[in-house]
Amino acid sequence: MEEDILICYCNEVYKSTIVQAIKEKNLKTVEEVGQETGAGEVCGQCQDDIQVLLDQVQAES
């Protein structure tokens, strides 16, 4: 089993939470992920990582 990675340190949002939200809510943008999970909403440093996750999930479907 893959280790869950902390993506957003400001709001303590993990990779699994972000991926689950992307899949369940059909999220398409970093902004949508932020609204749904809080990730990327404070300092914005993790927004590139969120975009990578969005790209990965979209490529899988």
Secondary structure, DSSP 4 states (H G I P E B T S, - for coil): -PPP-EEETTTTEEHHHHHHHHHHHT--SHHHHHHHH-TTSSS-TTHHHHHHHHHHHHHH-
